[in-house]
Amino acid sequence: MASVRDGPRESELGNALLQHQERPLSPTACRAWWIGLFLLHLIGALFFGLVAFAYSMLPSLVVSTWLDFYQIGMASSHYHTIAIAHSIAACLHALSALMMVVRSIRNKKLTFRGNLRELQQDGLAEKRSRASGRVRRLVRYCYAALFARNGLFGIEGRYYDLLLLCREVVETALQTSQGYRMSRNVPRPWLNRFYVSLLVANCWSTVMVHHVFHRSKTKMHLIALLCDCLLDLASSVGIPLMLVVKYAEQFDLSTGNFLFLKWFQDIWLMNTMSELKIILVLSWWDLATRMIFAMSMLSNMNTMEALMTLATSKGPQSTPSSLRGSTIAPLEQSKPRLDTKPHRSRLPAIQTFIAKGLRAVFFCWGVAILALQIRAESNSKLQQCLVQVQPWGVRKPACSLVLLNCLTDGLDGESDLITERWSQFDADSVATLLVRNCPKLEMPPLFKSFHLMRTFKVYNSTITKWDEDAAFDKTHHPNMLNTMYIRVNTTDGDIPMGLQSANFPPTLNIIGFVVSNVNQLPADIHTKWPQYSTIHLDTTQFTEFPETLWRLRPSLLIMANTPIEVVPKELFELDGMWYLDLAGTKISTLPDDVALLTNPLVGLNLGDTNISSFPSWLDPWLERMASPLAPPLAAADSPYCLERQRILSGEQTAFSAATPGQDGSTLSALMDASDSNRAFLTSAVTCEPSFRYRYALAFEDSFQTL
């Protein structure tokens, strides 16, 4: 209901006056704030600059191949974009630090962001722009209304406190999401505890700062922003740096990779795949989230600079003229007018109520996060969990790496007993599942409950039963990447039905049998397994090359040490084949009728075969790929290499397969033993044994129980 107001209330004027007469900070405090903000800008510039540099260098390092292979982080083709985003953040921090120095030199004292007069001019942008064009005047007016000191988002704006709390809500939600992701992936308890302590401190600091400094808004804003900035810095910069330092000690700069055999250590690989998810950018949303934190830190620092400018400029004589005028004016009776104060005062009351409610939510949220972490750490430890994590809200023990060892567990591999053991942990936490030393392995239907599994490996076992009710399929295993069977036998040498689902996961593109009695593939397997897969059939019992295998169009094929004698010409005409290993087979010749080798082949291994000559269709590929440091063709311990060695040592003048009576038009330039061709012979063919891309069987045996 409207009322008649006779004049301004003294209490309102008093509060307004007190707000602008806060005691200024001491010179020592101002210097400390300036140095602190400057150092924070330097840390931000250095960190984001190093991240940008790392992403710009990663594509040239060998480790990027392994990251793509295991799909850790975004594809290497996006590294340039990620580097640009972090470069922008680094430049903004560096520019802010530089401007602080330039202003201080210009003013001959430590200066944050101009003086108070310059800040006050923001609110007069509309008046100064009257002589300008209409559009420019409108833009400046809108900017002043939104971002000026007293604008909607200004540091002395009417809703600044509420907007600050709303921003805290968004940041806390993102930090909580990251904390949940860490609880599911990071196996190091101390790291999770550290992050949870930061998250809880962030929630509670908002409440504590508003409670302790509510009488001094400037100090309240400064301390709140500083706490937020430091906690963002610790979570966004500190935690990744801790992990980077740990892995930097294991990284070999000379090779641009970690030690090669480490990629075959199950525990190291599981920890690395999990923790690199915290270091590396995983998706475009993850990149956007990181940039939000980066811009939030920068915004907090810039706001603190503006607040410090106001704080250092305030004094008894610096009260704004409009306020001073209102305080010394006599409280005369003005003409009665309708007052809408009850309606105007309702908004500040609602704002205060919302702010108090949000602070209560922050406090309760911190308690909830702490309770979730304590509950997660109370889960029991399981012997079969080689890598155990502590996800929030999970009642059972959570294992990212699970081992079923029938030898030590006293099992033969019966389905019911395996089900009993696998029911002891949370199925949704399993990323890698290992099975060892099971003489009669029966895969239980519970196998389909591991929805987030990425790797499945069986070692030194005999698969007696693996039916369709436990088969791989894209519905139950949408994240599968690779499955390997080392020293594994199957019934009659057939591929188990569990690997023949019509609904086979399209992401499962690394499939291998190494040292196995497998001797045939289903004729329709190329319609089930993903095209362009990586196939390992090393030391298997294939006597004929399966037609379905070249129809599968593998990108990498290892068929070393198999008793095949002939390979089809279609194998060399595949458009996606980039490496082929036929070493140790019984082949003696390559197909003669291949039109042209046009695939992106980077290596062909024919070592320990009966190859003594090569067809001419290899020449264009060899001329393109020849390199003295890395010859593309390997033929160690073959008749060809034995003859080449005698030719290079002068014991022989020509290859026996290129006698004068034989038509040499279809033979490769590799059969030319002339002195002018010697350099090509050594740069196109290596006679050293090659084990490139093969599974590290000897290393696997060294720490497994045979």
C-alpha angles and dihedrals in degrees: 000000000000119000138186115257119200099189147324118307115250093223092058091050091046093052091047090049093049090050090059096041099061113146110265120241119261120256090249091054091048092052090048091051092048093050091044094051091045091052091048090054090049092050091050093048092047096046098046090041091054091047090051091048092048093051091047090053099040097082090061094051126088091231090070089066090057092045090055091043093057093032093238108167125338121332116278089245088073097050092096092057091048090050091052092051092052091044090058091052091048092049092050091053092045091048092050091051091047093050090052089055094044093050091048092050091047093049093038091232138070105288129182109192114340120288133300093265091059091051092049091052089067090073091054096054093111093054093049092051099058091103091052129084122288095250093048090049091052092048092050092047092051091046091050092047091052109029108019119110091268096030127113093276096027123125090245095036122131094248100034095113092050093046090049090054092047090053088050089054092055093046093046090051091052092045091049090052090052090047091053090049090051092049090056097044113024112078096191108101094199092056093050091047091051092051093045090051089053092048093048091045089052091053095045096040090063090058096041096048093051091047097047100038102032091118092058112048095185093055091041091054093044095049093043092051092044092051091047091048095048093047091048089049092051094048099038098036109015100054096046089047091053090054094042091054090051094052094039088068089059097043120102110214092192092062098028090231145077118265104298096232092053089075087066095051105101098207095044091046092049092050092045095049090049099045096042086062086068094046101041129057108257103189144348089270090052090051090049090050092051091049090050089056090046093050091043091056091048092047091050091052093048091048090050089052090053092047091049089051090054092043094050092045097049120100141131090291099041099072109127113264094236091058095044090052093053093049098052096040114106116254095245125171110261126199111288112260136170111271122209093189095128087059094043095047092052092072096056089047091052090046091052091047092051092047092051090046092052092049089052089050090051092053093047091046090055090051090049093050091049091049092049092052093048090049092049092052091051093069113111124253118249125209092218090058107090090176116025125189132191110225119184118254097016117126100193125063110276121222125185092183117038127185125199106189109179091190096059096031094055095241136131094202103269113170096231095051092047090051090053092054096043091051091066095076138048108276095205092061097059114110100159127027122193127191121188139179100359112152093191108026115187114182110223124218087245085078088083092063093073094092097164097044115131104173132038120181131177121193132189096349142120117232108215099164131022110147133179093266087070098032128130111262134163093242095060100025106036094151101049114136109168143003124190132186113197120187089352127148126199134199108286090345092285127142107257118251088242087073096046103066115145085221093054115167109263090211094058096093102145111076125162146171112190118185097356141140091238106134107165144031126218109263092238099045090112088066092055109035117068118267118249092026127158107249125193116191097157117163096358129141102253111143095178130037106251113238090215089061097066089041086059086063096216118201092210124022126184113188097152120154096016122132096240115136104187133039123198122246090235088071089069094046097060113124095214103042111118103161133026126182117192097153118144094022127124097248116130102177140028122231113280099205102063106132099210135335100239103152121108092257113166098175142019121188117201097155121147093018132117093255111142101158140027133216122243095245087078093063101082090050093045092049090051096047103032114129131162089219098046115016110197097222122064119195106158116169092007124129088250093058092045090055093043090054091053091048093050091048092049096247092114133029103200143017113264091226090060101056118160091252093058123084104249096189093097096043126097125252084249086080092060107101096182119131092246090058098048094096091053091050093056096041095048100043132038120200094196118106112264126204096171115160093356120136112264095244097163091051091048090052092050094069102025127086110248 
